Amino acid sequence: QVQFVESGGGLVQPGGSLRLSCAASGFTFNSVAMRWYRQAPGKERQLVASISSTGVTTTYADSVKGRFTISRDNAKNTVYLQMNSLKPEDTAVYYCNAWFNKNNYWGQGTQVTVSS
């Protein structure tokens, strides 16, 4: 079945960096666009970044442009989110996501906390 396993979250000081990974299985990874979402306490889930199936096209939320980079390795069935210059407002649970075959698939999420 479709499965996403996220990793790489943790506690980091403001200005620091983290790299999230999402290992996917159960579908043809190189045919599917991938997304990272995040959800902070008391807030709605927000789209952070997306990447096309080939990796050529990427999009970002305005709040993370210039600081975050989404990438993928289709040979490893993995999508990444490199997060630099982290701010306290980036604190959230980050989720890997894909939509295909009329279904929306989510990972279990990984917590990112930005605090001094």
C-alpha positions in Angstrom: 0.0 0.0 0.0 1.0 3.7 -0.3 3.4 4.7 2.5 5.4 7.8 3.4 8.0 7.8 6.1 9.1 11.3 7.1 12.3 12.0 9.1 14.7 14.8 9.9 12.6 17.0 12.2 13.8 18.2 15.5 14.6 21.2 17.7 16.7 23.9 16.1 17.6 27.5 17.1 16.4 30.5 15.0 18.7 30.9 12.0 19.5 27.2 11.9 18.8 24.5 9.2 17.1 21.2 8.9 16.6 18.7 6.1 13.4 16.7 6.0 13.2 13.5 4.1 10.1 11.5 2.9 10.7 8.0 1.7 7.8 6.8 -0.4 6.6 3.3 -1.4 3.7 1.5 -2.8 3.3 3.5 -6.0 5.2 4.7 -9.1 7.1 7.5 -7.4 8.6 9.0 -10.6 5.1 9.6 -12.0 3.7 11.7 -9.2 4.1 15.3 -8.1 5.0 15.6 -4.4 4.2 18.2 -1.8 5.2 19.3 1.7 2.6 20.7 4.0 2.8 22.0 7.6 0.4 22.5 10.4 1.1 24.7 13.4 -1.0 24.4 16.6 -4.4 25.9 16.2 -3.9 26.7 12.5 -4.9 25.1 9.2 -2.6 22.9 7.3 -0.6 25.0 4.8 1.1 24.0 1.5 4.8 24.8 1.9 6.3 23.5 -1.4 5.6 21.2 -4.3 7.7 19.5 -7.0 6.7 18.0 -10.3 7.3 14.3 -11.0 10.5 15.0 -12.9 11.7 17.6 -10.4 11.9 20.3 -13.0 9.1 22.5 -11.6 8.9 23.6 -8.0 6.6 26.0 -6.2 6.8 27.6 -2.7 4.6 29.4 -0.3 5.6 33.1 -0.1 6.5 32.7 3.6 9.4 30.2 2.7 10.6 31.5 -0.6 14.4 31.9 -0.6 14.8 29.9 2.5 13.4 26.4 1.7 14.3 24.1 -1.2 12.3 21.1 -2.3 14.0 18.3 -4.2 13.6 14.7 -5.1 15.6 11.6 -5.9 13.5 9.3 -8.1 16.1 6.6 -7.8 15.6 6.5 -4.1 11.8 7.3 -4.1 12.5 10.1 -1.7 11.5 13.8 -1.6 13.4 16.3 0.5 12.8 19.7 2.1 16.0 21.7 2.9 15.0 24.4 5.4 17.5 27.3 6.0 17.3 30.5 8.1 14.6 28.9 10.2 12.3 31.2 12.2 10.1 30.5 15.2 7.0 30.8 13.0 8.2 27.8 11.0 7.4 25.6 14.0 4.9 23.0 12.9 4.4 19.4 12.1 5.5 18.9 8.5 3.8 16.3 6.3 4.6 14.7 3.0 1.7 14.5 0.5 0.7 13.2 -2.9 -2.5 13.2 -4.8 -3.2 10.5 -7.4 -5.8 8.0 -8.5 -8.4 10.3 -6.9 -6.9 9.9 -3.5 -5.0 12.1 -1.2 -2.1 10.4 0.7 -0.3 11.7 3.8 2.7 10.8 5.9 2.6 10.6 9.6 4.3 14.0 10.0 7.6 15.1 11.6 7.8 17.8 14.2 10.0 20.9 13.6 10.5 23.3 16.5 12.4 26.5 16.1 13.3 28.0 19.5 16.1 29.4 21.4 
